[in-house]
């Protein structure tokens, strides 16, 4: 059973974009250095504002990029990484869960 959960946004920047993005997730006071973190994508997610992407874009995101989590820092959070086969632009949402 998951102890913590939430969302994050990878920002690949403006044109021409980049193949990689990372985001620091903070505010996870109960996370430990040995917690297991998983990032996953939901087909009905979308982003808003500058660099936004639609639900359809998010469904294709999974075929281009698989996000992964770094080792957690106790009482703080972790870093999410996204490395992609193609250069991407704008923001894509991912979700996370973690447990001990």
C-alpha positions in Angstrom: 0.0 0.0 0.0 1.3 3.4 -0.9 2.4 5.7 1.9 2.8 8.9 -0.3 1.5 10.0 -3.6 1.3 13.1 -5.8 2.0 14.6 -9.2 4.9 16.3 -10.8 5.6 18.1 -14.2 8.5 17.5 -16.4 9.4 20.7 -18.4 11.3 20.0 -21.6 11.5 23.8 -22.3 10.6 25.8 -25.4 11.5 24.9 -29.0 13.7 23.1 -29.9 13.3 21.3 -26.6 15.5 18.6 -25.1 15.7 14.8 -24.6 15.8 15.0 -20.8 14.1 16.7 -17.9 14.2 16.4 -14.2 12.2 17.7 -11.3 12.8 17.8 -7.6 9.9 16.6 -5.5 9.9 18.1 -2.0 7.5 18.1 1.0 7.6 14.3 1.6 8.3 14.5 5.3 7.6 10.8 6.0 9.7 9.4 3.1 12.8 7.5 4.2 16.1 6.9 2.3 15.0 3.3 1.8 11.5 4.0 0.5 10.6 2.7 -2.9 9.4 5.3 -5.4 7.5 4.7 -8.6 6.7 7.2 -11.3 3.9 6.4 -13.7 1.8 8.1 -16.4 -2.0 8.4 -16.7 -3.5 8.5 -20.1 -6.1 11.2 -19.2 -3.7 13.7 -17.6 -2.9 17.1 -19.2 -1.0 20.2 -18.4 -2.0 23.9 -18.5 -0.4 27.2 -19.1 2.8 27.9 -21.1 4.1 24.7 -22.7 0.8 22.8 -22.0 -0.1 19.4 -23.5 -3.4 17.8 -24.1 -4.7 14.4 -23.0 -3.9 13.0 -26.4 -0.3 14.3 -26.1 0.0 12.5 -22.7 -1.1 9.3 -24.2 1.8 9.4 -26.7 4.2 10.6 -24.1 4.5 7.0 -22.7 5.7 5.7 -26.1 8.5 8.4 -26.2 9.6 8.5 -22.6 9.6 6.5 -19.4 10.1 8.5 -16.3 12.1 7.1 -13.3 12.7 8.2 -9.7 16.1 8.7 -8.1 17.0 7.5 -4.6 14.9 9.3 -2.0 16.3 11.7 0.6 14.9 11.0 4.1 12.3 13.5 5.3 12.5 15.5 2.1 11.7 13.9 -1.3 13.4 12.6 -4.5 14.3 13.6 -8.0 12.2 12.5 -11.0 14.1 11.9 -14.3 12.7 11.7 -17.8 15.0 10.6 -20.7 13.4 10.4 -24.1 14.2 9.0 -27.5 13.1 12.3 -29.2 13.4 15.9 -28.2 10.2 17.1 -26.5 8.9 20.5 -25.8 6.7 21.9 -23.0 5.3 20.2 -19.8 4.2 16.7 -19.2 2.5 15.4 -16.0 3.6 12.3 -14.2 2.3 10.8 -11.0 4.2 9.1 -8.1 3.7 6.8 -5.3 6.1 5.7 -2.6 6.1 3.2 0.2 8.6 1.6 2.6 
